[in-house]
Amino acid sequence: MADLSEETVMLVFTLQKRLLKIINEATKLAFMIFEQFGETEETTPELDELQSLRERATSYYIRLYRLLLQHSESQPTATSATLDLLVQSIDRTRAVADAGEASNREIKRNWNLS
């Protein structure tokens, strides 16, 4: 049956919310660093890392969206491949979100940003 449990759907939405927060925070931090310190030899690695972080979080956000939509459109039964991809993406997204939140905190701390 193609119906996902409410728990799984809410987990996907929670992960997407985390990714949105990561994207927002990385964008804000990049702006703050650029405004306060400019684009210099010292700031370029962090600005590049923040850009990469935004791109990675965006990619995983879109992947979860597409898989959830694909799964919902595969009524009355979803393929096992779709379910497997969704489960794998959830696991990978957790790791990406954990790493993204840690990177944002570290950059914020390194540059004394509030």
C-alpha positions in Angstrom: 0.0 0.0 0.0 1.3 3.5 -0.9 0.2 5.2 2.3 3.0 6.3 4.5 2.6 6.4 8.2 1.9 9.8 9.7 5.1 9.5 11.6 7.1 9.1 8.4 5.4 12.1 6.7 6.0 14.2 9.8 9.6 13.2 9.9 10.1 14.3 6.3 8.4 17.7 7.1 10.6 18.1 10.2 13.7 17.4 8.2 12.6 19.9 5.5 12.0 22.5 8.2 15.6 21.9 9.6 17.0 22.2 6.1 15.1 25.5 5.6 16.6 26.8 8.9 20.1 25.8 7.8 19.6 27.6 4.4 18.3 30.7 6.1 21.1 30.7 8.7 23.9 30.1 6.2 22.5 32.9 4.0 22.3 35.2 7.0 25.9 34.4 8.1 27.3 34.8 4.6 25.7 38.3 4.4 27.0 39.3 7.9 30.5 38.1 7.1 30.5 39.9 3.8 29.1 43.1 5.2 31.4 43.2 8.3 34.6 41.9 6.8 34.3 41.9 3.1 35.5 39.2 0.7 39.1 38.6 1.8 41.6 35.8 1.9 40.4 35.1 5.4 36.6 35.1 4.7 36.6 33.4 1.3 36.8 29.8 2.8 33.9 30.5 5.1 31.8 32.2 2.4 32.5 29.2 0.1 31.6 26.8 2.8 28.3 28.6 3.5 27.5 28.6 -0.2 28.2 24.8 -0.4 26.1 24.3 2.7 23.1 26.2 1.2 23.4 24.2 -2.0 23.6 20.8 -0.2 20.7 21.6 2.1 18.6 22.8 -0.9 19.4 19.6 -2.8 18.3 17.4 0.0 15.2 19.5 0.6 14.2 19.1 -3.1 15.0 15.4 -3.0 12.7 14.8 0.0 10.0 16.9 -1.7 10.2 14.9 -4.9 10.3 11.5 -3.3 7.3 12.3 -1.0 5.4 13.6 -4.0 6.4 10.6 -6.2 5.3 8.2 -3.4 2.0 10.0 -3.1 1.3 9.8 -6.8 2.1 6.1 -7.0 -1.3 5.0 -5.6 -2.5 2.4 -4.9 1.0 0.8 -4.5 4.4 2.3 -4.4 7.4 0.5 -5.7 9.9 -0.9 -3.3 12.5 1.2 -5.0 10.6 4.4 -4.2 10.2 3.4 -0.6 13.9 2.4 -0.4 15.0 5.8 -1.8 12.8 7.6 0.6 14.2 5.7 3.6 17.8 6.2 2.4 17.1 9.9 1.8 15.7 10.4 5.3 18.8 8.8 6.8 21.2 10.9 4.6 19.2 14.1 5.2 19.5 13.6 9.0 23.3 13.4 8.6 23.4 16.4 6.3 21.2 18.5 8.6 23.3 17.6 11.7 26.5 18.6 9.8 24.9 21.8 8.4 23.7 22.9 11.8 27.2 22.2 13.3 28.9 24.1 10.4 26.6 27.1 10.9 27.3 27.2 14.7 31.1 26.8 14.1 31.3 29.6 11.6 29.1 31.8 13.8 31.4 31.2 16.7 34.6 31.7 14.7 33.5 35.1 13.5 31.8 36.2 16.8 28.5 36.7 15.0 25.2 36.8 16.9 
